[in-house]
Amino acid sequence: MFAPLLALAAAVCVPYATALAPIVKKGSFLFDSTTGERFYLKGLAYASKSYFFIGQVSKLDPLANGAGCTRDIPYFKQLDVNILRVYQVNSSLDHSTCMEALNSAGIYVAIDLATPYAALSSTSPSWNVELLTDFINTVEAFGSYENVFGFTIGNEVISSLPNDDAAPYIKAAVRDIKSYMGAHNYSQLVGYTATDSPNSRVALPYYLACDEDTSSIFDYWGLNIYEWCGNSSFTVSGYQARTEELQNLGVPAFFSEYGCNAVEPRTFQDVPVLYSSDMSDVWSGGIIYEYVEQGNNYGLVNISSDGSSVATLTDFNNLKSQYTTATGSSLAISSYTPSVSLPVSCPQSNASWPVATALPPTPNSGECDCVASSLTCISTYSLGDDAIGTAIGEICGTSASACASISGNGTTGTYGDLSMCNPLQQLNIAMDVYYNAQGRAATACQWSFATTTSVSGVTNSAAAASATSACIQKDAFASSTGIPSATTTVAGATTKPLVTSTGQASGSSDGKSGAAIAIQVPPVALFSSVLLGLVGGAMAVVF
């Protein structure tokens, strides 16, 4: 039966909050920064009904649908939900109606930074200017909303052994997004959500928490877990084993997806266990998958075809009976002394976890643009063309040394100085390195996608090497933080100014970070591989 929205809203007796305080972490737990009380997630996965369709991100962004949020909030309140997980957003759209309504309703939002068009890859990982800028766009679009719980760097990037080499790229992304947020005075948390597979749920969280300054490690670990199905128990389901695996992590953890539907209807018997003393020493609640039914039998409600009304399903009422009574034990931040420290050493690299501790360099658009402006053998493609990846493969197949400066390997911890550049720049760099290594012969720039262009003063290989070397000598790059500023690299992003441009920021009493950002690559090493390539030096590409 479809209930009129106004009648339903009037029936919800829980008063709406006026504003939400940032959620902060201390040790293994999360806390409300105003009340000082421990915070437990009692959440829902919230996606547009067209989420799984291929199309523009704007069609898949539930937070840009103000009318949809207004329609759904009374149902969230019935369930006593305090947080939504949103898998993808479009940073160019207006989210104010939805975000402000959720804030007034006392509901936080956890936002995934990835989209179908910009995400950390499982099979060909990279961390470059293009991806960093896309992530920063989303931070800028949502960073000023009081009810943003945090930003998730990646979701299920690693699911099996062949994906393990993506781990350094995940960690580098956390490092750089946190550095950017600290420099621009954003206080939200930054984390990662994982698949429930052995490598991902055991080695990866300790890797992301180890051997780093505490201002750069991830703030939360989320596990997408579907182990408790129907009638089960803490021990039989696997929940006990999962809890024991993380008891020494020292970082807040929660179920970023849960709610197995192998037995229907779902009764959600695991909800009270998750908030009980058996699990609350490690876990801070979780997020049920999912709100809208999308043909997978995980939904709690159906939405009418015109989007105007909601019909609750059996699972909705079953979850309501569990969520409205689930309460974790109270704890004040002032009386909490963490008993678990962050791991000092990283998981050892071996056959089952072949991962280096060395991380990719911080993307620097200035360096990449400078080098790109001196290239004379370049492609005819535009950034975003699907053929760029194939073209890079063709160049690297022709000459491994031409690709040394743009390649990276998370297993060996070897990263080219220009592996941080965007894909089009990487292609052009590899083409030009090969061109110069062949003495700038006309036949060395005759791929179907190649063209030559004139650059003042660059007429031979030595001049090409000198031009790229000059990039590092420019003050704008030699003193660069390595993080693009909000007003230059990210168009229209002026929400938060830099806290400092001198690297001497300090913390503040309101919990907002003022951490400085350091250059990630020593100036003497920068451009070494590309310079050697330009003058014909033999360098082995790392795959």
C-alpha positions, 0 to 999 in steps of 0.5 A: 500500500502506498502511504501519502508522503505528508501523512507518513512524515507527520507520523514520524515522531522523532524530532529532526536535528538542527545541525550535525557535528563532525564525527571524529576518530580516536583510537579504534572508535568514532565519536560525536565531536560535540557531545563526545559520545561514541558514534555507531553507524546505523546506515543504509546504502542509498543509490538511484534506481538507475544506478546499474545502468551505463550512462552519465553520472548525473543520472546516478547521483541520488544526492542531486535528486532533492525531491527524491531525498525529501520523499525518502527521509521520513522512511529513513527516520522510521528506520532510525537511520543515522547515515547513508552510503552513496556510491557515486556522485556528480560534483558538478551538480547541486546537492544543497536541497538533499544535503540540507534536508538530510542534515536537518533530519540528523543523517550523515552521508558517507561518499564514495569518491570513485565513479564509473569514469574515474576510479582506482583500477584493480587490474591496471592501477595508477594514481595520476593527476586526472584521478586526483583532480576528479577526487578533489572536485568531489571533496570541494563539492561536499566538503562544506556540508556539516553532515558529510561523515567521510570520503571513501577512496576506493571500494573493493579495489582488491579482491584476489592475489592478482589485485594486490599490487593496487595496494600502494596506489590506494595508500597513496590516494589516502595520503594525498586526499588527506593532505589536500583536505588538511591544507584546505581545512576540511575535517571529514574522515577518509577511508576505504571499503573492502570485499570480504576476501582473505587478502583484502580483509586481513593484510590490506587494513594493516597495510593501510594503517602501518608505517605512516605518520598518523596524519596520513593513514586512513581514518576508517576501514569498511568491510562489505560482508554477507556471511550471516544468512538466516538463522546463524550466530556470532561464531557460526556466521564468521563474525567472530573470526572477522572480529578477531582479525581486526582486534589489533588494527587500531583504526575504526571499522564498520560493516560498509555493506551487510544483510545477506539475502540467501534466506528470505525474507531477511530478519536481520538477526545479526543487527543486535549482535553487531552492536553488542559487546561481542563486536563493539570493541572492534566494530562501530556499527554498519550499513545495510544493503540497500534502500531501493529494490533494484531487481536483486532482492536486497531492497527495502522499498519499491519506488513508483515508476514516476518517482512519486511514492514509496512502498515498503517491503517485508524487509523494511519492517523487519529491519525497523524492528531491529534498528529501532532497538539496536544500541551500542554501549555508551562511551565518552571520548574524555574517558577513553584511552585507546588500548590498541596502537597503530601497527608499527610494521607493515605486513611482510611482502611474500608470495601471498601478499606481494606488495611494496611499502614504497608508494607512488609519487604525489601527482603534480599537474605543474610538472606534468604540464611543463614536461608536456609543453616541451614534447615535439612527437605527440598524439592526435588524441584528446584526453579521455579518448578510449584509444589512448590505453591501446596506443600506450601499449603499442609504444611500450611494446615497441620500446620498454625504455620509452615507457620507463618514466610513465610506468609503475609497479606496486609489487616492486615499489618502482614508479616512474617520475611521470607515472603521475601524469594523465593518460594523454600526457603519458602517451605523449611522453613515451612517444617523445622519449622514443622519438628522441632515442631514435635520433628524432628520425622522421620514421620514429614518429609515424604511428597512425595517431602521431604528429610532430609539432614545433617547440621553440628551442627544441630542435634536437635530443639534447635540447629536448633533455634540457627543456624537460630539465628546466621544468624542475628549475622553475620556482613554481614547481621546485617549491610546489606542494605537489597538490593542485590548489583549489583555485587553479587546477580545479575549475570553480573550486573556491569553497576553502582557501589554502590554510598555508602556502608555506608549509607551516600550518598548525592544528586548531582546537576544533579538530580541523587539520592544518597539516603541511604537505611535503614534496613527495619526490626529491628534486634531484631524482625528478625527471631522471628517467625521462631525461635518460630516455630522451638522450637514449639511455637504456632503462627497463620498463617495470610491469 
